[in-house]
Amino acid sequence: MNHLHKILSVCLLALAVVSCQKANQTRITQNFNDSWHFTLADSAMDASTIGYDHTSWRKLYVPHDWSIEGEFSREHPATEGGGALPGGIGWYRKVFKLDEATKGKKVYLRFDGIYMNSEVWINGHYLGKRPFGYISFEYDLTPHLNYGEEPNTVAVKVDNSKQPNSRWYSGSGIYRNTWLVITNPIHVSQWGTYVKVPEITKERALVKVQTTVLNTTGEPAKASVHTSIKDKDNKIVAEASSPLELSESEAVLDQEIIISTPELWSLNDPNLYTILTEISLNGEKVDTYTTPLGIRSFSFDQHKGFALNGEQVKIKGVCLHHDLGCLGTAVNTRAIERQLEIMKEMGVNAIRTSHNPPTPELLDLCDQMGLLVMDETFDMWSMKKSEYDYSVYWDEWHVRDLTDHIKRDRNHPSVFVWSIGNEITDQWHPVGDSLARELTQIVRSLDDRPITSAMNPPNKGNTIALSGTLDLIGYNYAHDKYESHNNEYPSTPFIATETTSALATRGYYDQKSDTTKRWPIQWDKLFVEGNPGNTVSAYDQVSTPWGSTHEETWKIIKKHDFLSGMFIWTGFDYLGEPTPYAWPSRSSYFGIVDLAGFPKDSYYMYQSEWSDNDVLHVFPHWNWEGRDSVDVWAYYNHADEVELFLNGKSLGTKSKKGEDLHVMWRVAYAPGVLKAVSRKSGEPVLEKTVITADEPIAVKLSPDRSEISADGKDLSFITVEILDKDNTPVPVGANEIHFSVEGPGKIVGVDNGDPTSHLSLKGDKMQMFNGKCLVVIQADRKAGEIIVRAASDGLKSGEIVIKSL
């Protein structure tokens, strides 16, 4: 367990009574996720009053996504583009008490994100509304609070009833973390520090810290601000103190601090410092505030591409939506970490937050794990893409939302590019020019990192591209235009903000039979073109008309230094947007990894190109009774050649030639053992076998972690396979698996990666899809052994033990 999990384990032990009795607690930031009550409601319901009786409502912890608990249906107004799941209106209420010692303090309630149109009340007093479902915000509760034995009631209305309002699955509810923040009247304001490191050498780093201090006393005051910088071992390496004259509102202080022999933040060694800001009055400490610091430099060059800390680096990125598969959009740190671990193992070094501000936990993890982030704000501006999308609120809210986004995220060392929009409809209208200028001006007033917009494509008719205000020209697709970029835009560097859109279903290779289930007739020709006869081919090489195959775009990007890098659409499949398919599909086909977290074959092509791991991946599976021939592919690296054997007989040696990224054999099918051996200078590097499986006889469970924290949040992701008599996984299994749990844990999700499955992702059963499915177990807040069982008719049941510590 990393240190972030340990911190969260402590933070998540939220109390019903908030106490401020300890004199040294100048600032309390307490997780506020426990003990909410929730109900789905009709539009006429009003549960905002303090005396409303919510005792019959469901009690739960947030983060919570109510949509994922519903049934898949083509009748839901979100349509399959929105995941074919329900929206509606939800109410949340929570009762809590504040210790008498809290009197005289400032109390804020912070929401990391509510989807969407949230309205909040405290003790019947209306606090405000935030329509944007992805933005973080807080309210000052202080004027309306009770103390001691008299309780306080928070009410939150969430309105996600007007649909469609998104082009993908949004989720519904208080789906990100909530926090109660208690400070003294004089304190660092929300997102009140801004850190820059404009000078970095081996000997020193100049750290500029700007601190905004809020004075709510109503009287001027003289304060002292002490800023210390601690290294990863919590040792102070530099510090500075400055006086600060406070008016009756707020004041801004600029400090410069030198760190000697700084440890740099990099992709392979993401060293992090912590900045501790302490505010004192008359020698007494009144506030403490922490800010992450990563010391790194980077640049984009018209001819050399991207450099990090002076070294040229190709950006090998993926786009990620915010849902977590069967968990929906309800934020879970371990689930996000798992996604990032899978991406890092592939060789990914950058994430694009498509197409909205991410949850703060994702940025924390990227800081710690050494991943760059293109941090994106909007999917639309003033012109709509969906009937009830953000364009409805654009005029009133875009300045506030963009400002809050930049302020919240600008201290994360992982963030290296701001994206102000994705495929904005305004790019084809004159208004795109003025809006691009307005948005970039807002960003530059708050931060100096480069700004782009993901354009499709940035041709001569694109008013955002022609505005001349972007620092990077962002290409969505249009890979045939990349090599001419410097001719078209000789003074603005290149970034491929979105690429590929290749279509694949994990483990599905049949180009003819049953194609109408997952591939509408008009798309069949793409799947079978160039593969006549009774063969299996075109693996992961089906693309949309606007995109490319996985190999095609990467071949171009890797060839030229000035092409700084790419963000593939997408790293993971995601709920909603099954484009170009329709119902019964309800989730995407674009992912390199499926919705359950199982890699598709293209994963290993990228791993062979992007990572330092030794790779040899041979596919497809070897259960093809009735087939005449099968195309066998291999992705490999760190070797000169691959030799393929079938049942001990060599089928020849193949080597990649020129720009090849794989080798292939057309093999007359016979059941048995397919073996591949990669060699370097004649010596074996890796050996892989693919074996024909017999009939299934048993269920196998394989957890990603056998020990998890007893914190009420931690997860174990358990892969489910079915085995034959020789313990060979059966790759074509479709058995229905039933799960049960005994001990201090519960099932929080099931999945199989099938974009057309309509089984509940929150149930206790799941059908195997191409030999696999997934069950996700969450720990309670009690230590012990969690026994997980999986049963299926006619098969020996599987059982494992997860220790909750």
C-alpha positions in Angstrom: 0.0 0.0 0.0 1.5 3.4 -0.9 1.5 6.4 1.4 -1.5 8.0 -0.3 -3.6 5.0 0.7 -2.4 5.2 4.3 -3.4 8.9 4.4 -6.8 8.2 2.9 -7.4 5.4 5.3 -7.0 7.8 8.2 -9.0 10.6 6.5 -11.9 8.4 5.7 -12.6 7.7 9.4 -15.0 10.7 9.4 -16.9 11.4 12.6 -20.5 12.5 13.2 -19.2 15.1 15.6 -16.5 17.5 14.5 -14.1 18.6 17.3 -11.7 21.5 17.3 -10.5 21.0 20.9 -6.8 20.5 20.1 -5.1 23.9 20.2 -2.5 23.0 17.6 -5.2 22.1 15.0 -5.1 25.4 13.1 -6.8 23.8 10.1 -8.9 20.7 9.9 -9.7 19.1 6.6 -12.0 16.2 7.4 -13.4 13.7 4.9 -17.2 14.3 4.9 -18.3 11.2 3.0 -20.0 9.2 5.7 -23.6 8.9 6.8 -25.5 10.6 3.9 -29.1 9.7 3.2 -30.2 9.5 -0.4 -33.4 9.2 -2.5 -34.4 9.5 -6.1 -37.2 12.0 -6.4 -39.6 13.6 -8.8 -39.2 17.2 -9.9 -41.8 18.5 -7.4 -40.0 17.3 -4.3 -38.4 19.8 -2.0 -36.2 18.3 0.7 -34.2 21.5 1.5 -36.0 22.5 4.7 -34.4 21.7 8.0 -37.3 19.8 9.4 -37.8 17.4 6.4 -37.9 13.8 7.5 -35.4 11.7 5.6 -35.2 8.8 7.9 -36.8 6.4 5.4 -34.2 7.3 2.8 -31.3 5.0 1.9 -28.2 5.5 4.0 -24.9 5.5 2.1 -21.4 6.8 1.8 -20.4 9.1 -1.0 -18.8 9.2 -3.6 -22.0 7.7 -5.1 -23.3 7.3 -8.6 -26.9 6.3 -8.8 -27.1 5.8 -12.5 -24.7 2.8 -12.5 -27.2 1.1 -10.2 -29.9 1.2 -12.8 -30.8 -1.1 -15.7 -29.5 -0.8 -19.2 -32.3 0.3 -21.5 -32.5 1.9 -24.9 -35.5 3.8 -23.5 -33.4 6.0 -21.2 -33.2 9.5 -22.6 -29.4 9.5 -22.2 -29.4 7.0 -25.1 -26.7 4.5 -25.6 -24.4 7.4 -26.2 -24.8 8.2 -22.5 -24.5 4.6 -21.5 -28.2 3.6 -21.7 -28.5 4.2 -18.0 -31.0 6.4 -16.1 -30.6 9.9 -14.9 -33.2 11.8 -12.9 -33.2 13.9 -9.8 -31.6 12.9 -6.6 -31.5 14.3 -3.1 -28.8 13.9 -0.4 -29.1 14.9 3.2 -26.6 14.7 6.1 -26.9 15.6 9.7 -23.8 16.4 11.8 -22.8 18.2 14.9 -20.1 20.7 15.6 -18.2 20.9 18.9 -18.6 24.2 20.9 -14.9 24.8 20.4 -15.7 25.4 16.7 -17.4 28.7 17.5 -15.4 31.6 16.1 -13.9 29.4 13.3 -14.7 29.4 9.6 -16.4 26.3 8.3 -16.4 25.4 4.6 -18.0 22.5 2.8 -16.0 21.4 -0.3 -17.3 19.2 -3.1 -14.8 17.8 -5.5 -17.6 17.3 -8.1 -21.4 16.7 -8.4 -23.0 15.6 -11.6 -24.9 17.9 -12.3 -26.9 21.1 -11.6 -26.2 20.8 -7.9 -27.9 23.0 -5.3 -26.9 23.1 -1.7 -28.6 24.2 1.6 -27.4 24.3 5.2 -30.0 24.3 7.9 -32.5 25.5 5.3 -30.4 28.4 4.0 -29.7 28.3 0.3 -25.9 28.4 -0.5 -25.9 28.3 -4.3 -25.9 26.3 -7.5 -23.2 24.9 -9.8 -24.4 23.5 -13.1 -21.0 22.1 -14.3 -20.8 18.5 -13.2 -17.0 18.3 -13.2 -15.9 21.3 -11.3 -14.8 21.5 -7.6 -16.3 24.2 -5.4 -16.9 25.0 -1.7 -19.5 27.0 0.3 -19.0 28.9 3.5 -21.3 27.4 6.1 -20.3 29.6 9.0 -23.2 32.1 9.2 -25.8 29.4 9.4 -24.3 26.8 11.8 -25.4 25.4 15.1 -22.9 24.2 17.8 -23.0 21.7 20.6 -26.0 19.4 20.8 -28.0 21.2 18.2 -27.5 19.4 14.8 -26.8 20.8 11.4 -28.4 19.5 8.2 -26.9 19.7 4.7 -29.2 19.1 1.8 -28.1 18.7 -1.8 -30.3 18.5 -4.8 -28.7 16.9 -8.0 -30.6 17.4 -11.2 -29.5 15.1 -14.1 -33.0 14.8 -15.5 -32.6 16.8 -18.7 -30.9 14.4 -21.1 -29.1 13.9 -23.3 -26.5 16.3 -21.8 -23.3 14.4 -22.5 -21.7 12.4 -25.4 -20.5 9.7 -23.0 -21.6 8.2 -19.6 -21.6 11.0 -17.0 -22.9 9.2 -13.9 -25.2 11.0 -11.5 -24.9 12.3 -8.0 -22.2 13.3 -5.5 -19.7 11.2 -7.3 -16.5 12.7 -6.0 -15.2 13.2 -2.4 -16.6 15.8 0.0 -14.6 17.6 2.7 -15.4 19.8 5.8 -12.7 22.4 6.2 -12.4 24.3 9.5 -10.0 27.3 9.8 -9.4 30.3 11.9 -10.8 33.6 10.6 -7.4 34.5 9.1 -6.3 31.7 6.7 -5.0 30.8 3.3 -7.9 31.1 0.9 -9.3 28.3 -1.2 -6.5 27.1 -3.7 -4.6 30.1 -2.2 -1.0 29.2 -3.2 0.6 29.3 -6.5 4.1 27.9 -7.0 6.5 28.4 -9.9 10.1 27.2 -10.4 11.5 29.5 -13.1 15.2 28.7 -12.6 16.6 25.2 -12.3 20.2 24.1 -12.4 22.0 21.1 -10.8 23.1 23.5 -8.0 19.9 25.3 -7.2 16.2 25.9 -7.9 14.5 29.2 -7.5 11.0 28.5 -6.1 8.5 31.4 -6.2 5.5 31.0 -3.9 2.5 33.3 -4.1 0.1 33.0 -1.1 -3.3 34.6 -0.9 -4.4 35.1 2.7 -8.0 35.7 3.6 -9.0 37.9 6.5 -12.6 37.4 7.6 -12.3 39.3 11.0 -13.5 42.6 9.5 -10.4 44.4 10.9 -6.9 45.0 9.6 -4.2 42.8 11.0 -0.5 42.2 10.9 0.5 38.6 10.1 3.6 36.6 9.5 3.9 34.0 6.8 6.5 31.3 7.2 7.0 29.0 4.2 9.1 25.9 4.5 9.9 23.3 1.8 10.2 19.6 2.9 11.7 16.8 0.9 10.3 13.3 0.6 11.8 12.4 4.0 9.9 15.3 5.6 13.2 17.2 6.1 13.1 21.0 5.7 15.5 21.9 2.9 14.6 25.6 2.5 12.4 28.2 4.2 11.5 31.9 4.3 9.5 34.2 6.6 7.8 37.5 5.6 5.5 40.0 7.3 2.1 40.6 5.7 -0.2 43.5 6.2 -3.8 42.3 6.0 -6.6 44.6 5.0 -10.2 43.8 5.8 -10.5 41.3 3.0 -7.4 39.5 1.6 -3.7 40.1 0.8 -1.2 38.5 -1.6 2.4 37.7 -0.6 5.2 36.7 -3.0 8.2 34.9 -1.6 11.3 33.5 -3.3 13.1 30.5 -1.8 16.3 28.7 -3.0 16.6 24.9 -2.9 20.2 23.7 -3.1 21.0 20.6 -5.3 17.3 20.0 -6.1 16.0 16.5 -6.8 14.0 16.7 -10.0 10.6 15.4 -10.8 10.7 13.1 -13.8 8.8 10.2 -15.4 11.1 7.5 -13.9 11.9 9.3 -10.6 9.0 11.6 -9.7 10.6 13.3 -6.7 8.1 15.4 -4.7 8.5 18.1 -2.2 5.9 19.6 0.1 5.4 23.3 0.7 4.1 24.1 4.2 2.6 27.6 4.6 2.1 28.8 8.2 0.3 32.0 9.1 0.9 33.6 12.5 -0.6 36.5 14.4 1.3 37.9 17.4 3.5 34.9 17.4 0.6 32.4 17.5 0.1 30.1 14.6 -3.4 30.5 13.1 -3.3 28.4 9.9 -1.2 25.8 8.1 -1.6 24.9 4.4 0.2 22.4 2.3 1.0 22.5 -1.5 2.7 19.8 -3.6 6.0 20.8 -5.4 7.7 19.0 -8.2 10.8 20.6 -9.7 11.0 20.0 -13.4 11.4 22.0 -16.6 9.9 21.2 -20.0 9.6 22.7 -23.4 8.1 22.3 -26.8 10.2 23.0 -29.8 9.1 23.4 -33.4 11.7 21.0 -34.7 12.8 18.9 -31.7 9.4 18.2 -30.1 9.1 17.8 -26.4 11.8 17.9 -23.8 11.6 17.2 -20.0 14.4 18.4 -17.8 16.5 19.0 -21.0 16.0 15.5 -22.4 14.0 14.8 -25.5 10.9 12.7 -24.6 8.2 11.4 -27.0 4.8 11.8 -25.4 3.2 8.4 -25.4 -0.2 9.2 -24.1 -3.8 8.0 -23.8 -7.1 9.7 -23.4 -9.2 8.6 -20.4 -12.8 9.2 -19.5 -13.7 9.5 -15.9 -15.8 6.4 -15.4 -14.3 3.4 -13.6 -16.1 0.6 -15.5 -18.5 -1.3 -13.3 -18.0 1.2 -10.4 -19.5 3.9 -12.6 -18.2 7.4 -11.9 -18.0 7.1 -8.1 -14.5 8.0 -7.3 -12.3 5.4 -5.8 -8.6 6.0 -5.4 -7.5 2.4 -5.8 -9.6 2.0 -8.9 -7.9 5.0 -10.5 -4.5 3.8 -9.4 -5.2 0.4 -11.0 -6.0 2.0 -14.3 -2.8 4.1 -14.2 -0.7 1.1 -13.2 -2.1 -0.8 -16.2 -1.3 2.1 -18.5 2.2 2.5 -17.1 2.9 -1.2 -17.6 2.0 -0.6 -21.3 4.6 2.2 -21.5 2.2 5.2 -21.2 3.8 8.4 -19.9 0.9 10.8 -20.3 -2.8 11.1 -19.7 -5.3 13.4 -21.3 -8.4 14.1 -19.0 -11.1 13.7 -21.6 -13.0 16.0 -21.8 -13.3 17.7 -18.4 -11.5 18.6 -15.2 -10.5 15.3 -13.5 -11.0 14.3 -9.9 -8.1 15.6 -7.7 -7.1 12.0 -6.8 -6.1 11.3 -10.4 -3.7 14.3 -10.4 -2.3 13.3 -7.0 -1.5 9.8 -8.4 0.0 11.1 -11.6 2.3 13.4 -9.5 3.4 10.3 -7.5 3.7 7.8 -10.3 5.4 10.0 -12.9 2.8 10.6 -15.5 2.3 13.8 -17.5 -1.2 15.2 -17.7 -3.0 17.3 -20.4 -5.7 18.9 -18.2 -8.8 19.6 -20.2 -11.7 21.9 -19.2 -14.5 21.9 -21.8 -16.1 19.6 -24.4 -18.2 22.4 -25.8 -18.3 26.2 -25.6 -21.3 28.3 -26.7 -22.6 25.9 -29.4 -24.1 22.6 -28.3 -23.3 19.0 -29.1 -26.1 17.5 -27.0 -29.6 19.0 -26.3 -29.0 20.0 -22.7 -25.2 20.1 -22.4 -22.9 22.8 -20.9 -23.5 25.2 -23.7 -26.8 26.0 -21.9 -24.8 27.4 -19.0 -21.8 28.8 -21.0 -22.5 32.5 -20.9 -23.1 32.6 -17.1 -20.5 30.1 -15.9 -17.5 29.5 -18.2 -15.3 32.2 -16.7 -15.9 31.0 -13.2 -15.5 27.4 -14.1 -12.3 27.8 -16.1 -10.8 30.0 -13.4 -11.6 27.5 -10.6 -10.2 24.7 -12.7 -6.8 26.3 -13.3 -6.5 27.5 -9.7 -7.3 24.1 -8.4 -4.8 22.2 -10.6 -1.9 24.5 -11.3 0.4 23.3 -8.6 0.5 19.7 -9.8 3.9 18.9 -11.4 2.2 16.3 -13.6 0.1 19.0 -15.4 2.1 20.2 -18.4 -0.5 21.3 -20.9 -3.9 23.0 -20.5 -6.6 22.1 -23.1 -9.4 24.7 -23.3 -11.6 22.5 -25.4 -12.3 19.4 -27.4 -13.7 19.4 -31.0 -15.4 22.6 -30.2 -18.3 23.3 -32.6 -17.4 27.0 -32.4 -14.1 26.3 -34.3 -16.1 26.4 -37.6 -17.7 29.8 -36.8 -16.3 33.4 -36.4 -17.0 33.3 -32.6 -14.3 30.6 -32.2 -11.6 33.3 -32.6 -12.9 35.6 -29.9 -13.7 32.8 -27.5 -10.3 31.2 -27.9 -8.7 34.6 -27.2 -10.9 35.1 -24.1 -10.1 31.6 -22.7 -6.4 31.7 -23.3 -6.2 35.2 -21.7 -7.9 33.8 -18.6 -5.5 30.8 -18.4 -2.4 33.0 -18.9 -3.6 35.3 -16.1 -3.4 32.4 -13.8 -0.6 30.2 -15.1 2.2 30.0 -17.7 2.0 26.4 -19.0 1.3 25.9 -22.7 -2.3 26.0 -23.9 -3.9 23.9 -26.7 -7.3 23.0 -28.0 -8.1 19.6 -29.5 -9.2 20.5 -33.0 -10.6 18.3 -35.7 -8.7 19.2 -37.8 -6.8 22.5 -37.4 -7.1 23.4 -41.0 -7.3 26.8 -42.6 -11.0 27.1 -41.9 -10.6 26.6 -38.2 -11.1 29.8 -36.3 -9.6 28.5 -33.1 -6.4 27.5 -34.9 -6.3 30.7 -36.8 -6.7 32.9 -33.7 -3.0 32.6 -33.2 -3.5 32.4 -29.4 -2.6 28.7 -28.9 0.9 27.6 -27.8 0.4 24.2 -29.3 -1.6 23.1 -32.3 -3.7 20.2 -31.3 -4.7 17.6 -33.9 -7.6 15.2 -33.4 -7.0 12.5 -36.0 -5.9 13.9 -39.5 -2.8 11.7 -39.2 -2.2 12.3 -42.9 -1.6 16.0 -42.1 1.1 15.5 -39.4 4.2 15.5 -41.6 3.2 18.8 -43.2 2.6 20.6 -39.8 5.7 22.8 -39.9 4.7 24.1 -43.3 1.2 24.9 -42.1 2.1 26.2 -38.7 5.8 27.3 -38.8 5.8 29.0 -35.4 3.6 26.8 -33.3 4.6 23.3 -32.1 2.6 20.1 -32.7 0.7 17.9 -30.4 -1.6 15.0 -31.4 -4.3 15.5 -28.9 -6.4 12.6 -30.0 -5.6 9.7 -32.4 -6.5 6.4 -33.8 -10.1 5.4 -32.7 -9.4 1.8 -33.7 -12.2 -0.6 -33.0 -11.8 -3.9 -31.2 -13.6 -6.2 -28.7 -11.3 -8.1 -26.4 -10.9 -11.7 -27.4 -13.2 -11.4 -30.4 -11.6 -12.5 -33.7 -14.4 -14.0 -35.8 -14.8 -11.8 -38.9 -18.0 -13.4 -40.2 -20.3 -15.3 -37.8 -22.3 -13.3 -35.3 -20.9 -10.0 -36.6 -24.4 -8.4 -36.5 -24.3 -8.6 -32.7 -21.4 -6.2 -32.4 -20.7 -4.9 -35.9 -23.6 -3.5 -37.9 -23.8 -4.7 -41.5 -22.4 -1.5 -43.0 -19.2 -2.0 -41.0 -18.6 -5.7 -41.8 -16.6 -4.8 -44.8 -14.1 -3.0 -42.6 -13.6 -6.1 -40.6 -13.2 -8.6 -43.4 -11.7 -6.5 -46.2 -8.5 -8.2 -47.5 -9.1 -11.5 -45.8 -11.0 -13.8 -48.2 -11.9 -17.3 -47.4 -12.4 -19.1 -44.1 -9.6 -17.2 -42.1 -9.3 -15.2 -39.0 -7.5 -11.9 -39.4 -7.6 -8.1 -39.1 -6.8 -8.3 -35.4 -7.3 -4.9 -33.8 -6.9 -3.4 -37.2 -10.4 -2.1 -37.7 -10.6 1.7 -37.6 -13.3 4.4 -38.0 -13.4 6.5 -41.2 -11.9 9.5 -39.2 -9.2 7.4 -37.4 -6.5 4.9 -38.1 -5.3 1.5 -37.0 -3.1 1.4 -34.0 0.0 0.8 -36.0 -0.7 3.4 -38.6 -0.6 6.6 -36.5 2.3 5.4 -34.2 4.5 4.7 -37.3 4.2 8.4 -38.3 4.6 9.8 -34.8 7.7 7.8 -34.0 9.4 8.8 -37.2 9.8 12.6 -36.7 11.3 14.4 -33.7 9.1 17.5 -34.3 6.0 15.4 -33.7 6.1 15.8 -29.9 3.7 12.9 -29.2 0.2 11.5 -29.2 -2.8 10.7 -27.0 -4.6 7.6 -28.2 -8.4 7.4 -28.1 -8.6 5.6 -25.7 -6.6 3.9 -22.9 -9.6 2.1 -21.5 -13.1 1.4 -22.9 -15.7 3.5 -21.2 -19.4 3.5 -20.7 -21.4 5.2 -23.4 -20.5 6.4 -26.9 -20.4 3.0 -28.6 -19.8 5.0 -31.9 -20.1 4.0 -34.6 -22.4 1.3 -33.3 -25.8 1.6 -31.7 -28.0 -0.4 -29.3 -27.5 -3.2 -28.1 -24.0 -1.7 -27.7 -23.8 0.6 -24.6 -20.1 1.2 -24.2 -17.1 2.0 -26.3 -14.9 -0.2 -28.6 -12.0 2.2 -28.7 -10.1 1.1 -25.7 -6.7 -0.6 -25.7 -7.9 -2.2 -22.5 -11.5 -3.3 -22.1 -14.1 -2.0 -19.5 -13.1 -4.7 -17.0 -9.5 -3.8 -17.2 -8.4 -6.7 -19.4 -5.9 -5.8 -22.2 -6.8 -6.2 -25.8 -4.0 -7.5 -28.1 -3.0 -3.9 -29.3 -1.9 -3.3 -25.7 1.1 -5.5 -26.4 2.0 -3.7 -29.6 2.4 -0.5 -27.6 4.2 -2.3 -24.8 6.7 -3.7 -27.3 7.3 -0.2 -28.7 6.9 2.1 -25.6 8.2 0.1 -22.6 11.5 -1.3 -21.6 9.9 -4.7 -20.7 10.8 -7.7 -22.7 7.7 -8.5 -24.8 6.5 -11.4 -26.8 2.8 -11.6 -27.3 1.3 -14.3 -29.6 -2.4 -14.3 -30.6 -5.2 -15.3 -31.2 -6.2 -18.1 -28.9 -6.0 -21.7 -30.3 -9.6 -23.0 -30.1 -10.7 -22.8 -33.8 -12.5 -26.1 -34.5 -14.0 -26.0 -38.0 -11.5 -23.3 -39.3 -9.3 -24.0 -42.3 -6.6 -21.5 -41.4 -5.8 -18.9 -38.8 -3.5 -15.9 -39.0 -1.1 -15.9 -36.1 0.4 -12.6 -35.1 3.3 -11.8 -32.7 4.3 -8.5 -31.2 7.9 -8.6 -29.8 10.9 -6.4 -28.9 14.5 -6.8 -27.8 14.9 -9.6 -30.3 15.9 -10.1 -33.9 13.3 -12.8 -34.9 10.5 -15.0 -33.7 10.1 -18.7 -34.6 6.7 -20.3 -34.5 6.0 -24.0 -33.8 2.8 -26.0 -34.0 2.8 -29.2 -32.1 6.6 -29.2 -32.1 7.0 -28.5 -35.9 8.6 -25.3 -36.9 6.4 -23.0 -39.1 9.4 -20.7 -39.9 11.2 -17.7 -38.5 9.9 -14.2 -39.0 11.5 -10.8 -38.5 10.1 -7.3 -38.6 11.2 -5.4 -41.7 11.4 -1.7 -42.2 8.5 -0.1 -40.3 6.8 -3.4 -39.3 5.4 -3.6 -35.8 4.4 -7.2 -35.9 5.1 -10.5 -37.7 2.5 -12.9 -39.0 2.1 -16.5 -40.1 -1.0 -18.0 -41.9 -1.4 -21.3 -40.2 -3.4 -24.4 -41.3 -5.4 -24.9 -38.1 -4.8 -28.1 -36.0 -5.5 -28.3 -32.3 -2.6 -28.6 -29.9 0.2 -26.3 -28.8 1.3 -23.1 -30.6 4.7 -22.0 -29.3 6.7 -18.9 -30.2 10.3 -18.2 -29.3 12.0 -14.8 -29.7 15.8 -14.7 -30.2 18.5 -12.1 -30.1 21.8 -13.0 -31.8 20.6 -16.6 -31.8 19.9 -16.8 -28.1 16.4 -17.1 -26.7 14.8 -14.0 -25.2 11.2 -15.2 -24.4 9.0 -18.2 -25.1 5.2 -18.1 -25.1 2.7 -20.9 -25.7 -1.0 -20.8 -26.7 -2.7 -24.1 -26.0 -6.0 -25.5 -27.3 -8.3 -25.8 -24.3 -10.6 -28.7 -23.6 -14.1 -28.5 -22.0 -14.2 -26.3 -18.9 -14.3 -28.1 -15.5 -13.4 -25.5 -12.9 -13.6 -21.8 -12.0 -10.3 -19.9 -11.2 -10.1 -16.7 -9.2 -7.0 -14.5 -9.4 -7.0 -11.3 -7.3 -4.8 -8.3 -8.2 -4.1 -8.0 -4.4 -4.7 -10.5 -1.7 -4.3 -8.0 1.1 -6.3 -4.7 1.3 -6.9 -2.1 3.9 -9.9 -2.3 6.2 -10.9 1.3 5.5 -14.3 0.9 3.8 -12.8 1.9 0.4 -10.0 -0.3 -0.6 -10.6 -2.8 -3.4 -9.4 -6.1 -4.8 -10.0 -6.7 -8.5 -10.5 -10.4 -9.1 -10.1 -12.0 -12.5 -12.3 -15.0 -13.2 -11.4 -17.7 -15.7 -12.6 -21.2 -16.4 -10.1 -24.0 -16.7 -10.0 -27.4 -18.4 -8.7 -30.7 -16.9 -5.1 -29.5 -17.5 -5.7 -26.1 -15.9 -5.6 -24.4 -19.3 -7.8 -21.3 -19.5 -10.8 -21.8 -21.9 -10.8 -18.7 -24.1 -14.2 -19.1 -25.5 -16.1 -19.7 -22.3 -19.5 -18.0 -21.8 -20.6 -19.6 -18.5 -22.6 -17.6 -16.1 -20.8 -17.1 -12.8 -22.5 -16.5 -9.4 -20.5 -14.8 -6.7 -20.8 -14.8 -2.9 -18.8 -13.2 -0.1 -18.3 -14.1 3.5 -16.5 -11.8 6.0 -15.8 -8.1 6.2 -16.2 -7.2 2.6 -18.8 -6.9 -0.2 -19.2 -7.1 -4.0 -19.2 -3.6 -5.5 -19.0 -4.5 -9.2 -19.0 -7.2 -11.8 -18.0 -6.9 -15.4 -16.8 -8.8 -18.4 -15.7 -6.3 -21.0 -18.6 -7.1 -23.4 -19.9 -3.7 -24.9 -23.3 -5.4 -25.5 -23.9 -7.0 -22.2 -27.0 -5.8 -20.4 -26.4 -7.6 -17.1 -26.2 -5.3 -14.1 -22.7 -4.1 -13.2 -23.8 -4.0 -9.6 -25.2 -7.5 -9.3 -23.7 -10.8 -7.9 -23.5 -12.6 -11.2 -21.8 -12.1 -14.6 -21.5 -14.1 -17.8 -18.0 -15.0 -19.0 -17.0 -13.1 -22.1 -14.4 -14.7 -24.3 -13.1 -16.6 -21.3 -13.0 -13.9 -18.6 -15.0 -11.8 -16.2 -14.3 -9.7 -13.2 -15.6 -9.3 -9.7 -14.6 -6.3 -7.5 -14.5 -6.7 -3.7 -14.5 -3.8 -1.3 -13.3 -4.0 2.3 -15.5 -3.0 5.2 -14.0 -1.1 8.2 -13.3 -4.2 10.1 -10.2 -6.4 9.8 -10.6 -10.1 8.9 -10.7 -12.6 6.1 -13.0 -12.0 3.2 -13.9 -15.3 1.5 -14.9 -14.9 -2.1 -16.6 -17.8 -3.9 -17.5 -18.2 -7.6 -19.9 -20.9 -8.8 -21.2 -22.0 -12.1 -23.5 -24.9 -13.1 -21.5 -28.0 -13.9 -18.1 -26.6 -12.8 -16.0 -26.9 -9.7 -16.4 -23.7 -7.7 -13.5 -21.3 -7.1 -12.6 -19.8 -3.8 -10.0 -17.4 -2.5 -9.3 -15.4 0.7 -8.6 -11.7 0.7 -7.1 -10.4 3.9 -8.5 -7.1 5.1 -5.9 -5.4 7.4 
